[in-house]
């Protein structure tokens, strides 16, 4: 199995949102541990953790909004595409019915 095949197989079942949230969670945990292990007073450490958590929350909200906008856009584009194809298929079916009826009339005479 090639590296590309293994990577694709490994990535199956993971949405972009899951990957982003996992990345953010890992960053929060890592930053929290770094702050807790840093040589500072408890008050300073708690303040830094609070500030960092607020920053991460704001970034996560921004990312969630961007993902939502992109998904809404993709959904709208998908609906437009399906609508276009549906009208083409409907027109083709109607043309087929008309052609059938004409041929049926020709052979009935």
N, C-alpha and C positions, 0 to 999 in steps of 0.2 A: 504494500500500500504506500503511495507517495505521501509526502508531507502535506500537500494540498488536499488530498482526499481525506487524510486523517484530520486535518484542521476543519474541513467542511463537516465531516461526521461528528467531530467533537462539538461544533457550534450548533448543531441541530437542536431545536427546542428552546433556544434562548432568544428572547425578544430583545430589541434594542433598549427598551425600558429596563429590563432586568439587568442588562450589562451596565447601564448607566447607574442604576441604583446600587449595584454591587460595588462599582468603582467608588461612588460617593461614600458608601458605608465603610469600605476599606480605608478611605482617606480620613474619615472621622475617627475610626478606631486608632489608626496610626498616629494621627495628630494628638489625640487624647493621651495615648501612652507616652508620646514624646513630652507632652506638657507635664504629665504626672511624674515622670522620671527626671525632669529638669531640676537643677538646684535653685529653687525659688521658694518663697513663702507660700503657705497654703492659700492665702487670700489672693496673691498674684496669680497663682495657678488656676484657681477657680474663675477669676476674672478673664483670664486668657481663654479658658475652655468655653466660658459663656460667649465671649466675642466670636470665637472660632465656630461654635455651634450656630450662632446667629448668621454668620457669613455662609456657612454650608447650607442652612435652611433657605436663605435667599437665593443661592445659586441653584439649589434643587428646585425651587419654585419656578425660577426662570427656565430651567431645562424642561421641566414638566410642561410649562406653557408653550415652549417651542415645539416639543414633541406633539402636543395636542393640536397646535396650528398645522403642523405638517400632516398629521393624520387626517384632520378635517379636510385639508386640501387634497390629499390622496383619495379620500372617500368621495369628495365632490367630483374629482376627475374620473374616478371609476364609475360613478353614477352616470356622468355624461357619456362615457364610452359605451356603457351598456345600453343607454337610451338610443344612441346613434345606431348601434348594431341591431337593436330590437326593431327600429323603424325600417332598416334595410331588409331584415328578414321578413317583417310583416308585408312590405311591398313586394318582395319576391313571392311570398305565398299567395298574395292576391293576384299577381300576374299569372302564376301557375294555375290558379282556379279559373281565371278568365280564359286562359288558353285551353284548358280542359273543357270548359263549357262550349267554346267555339268549335273544337274538334268533335265534341259530342253532337252538336247541332249539325255539322257537316255530314257525319255518318248516319244520322237519323233521317236525312232527306233522301 
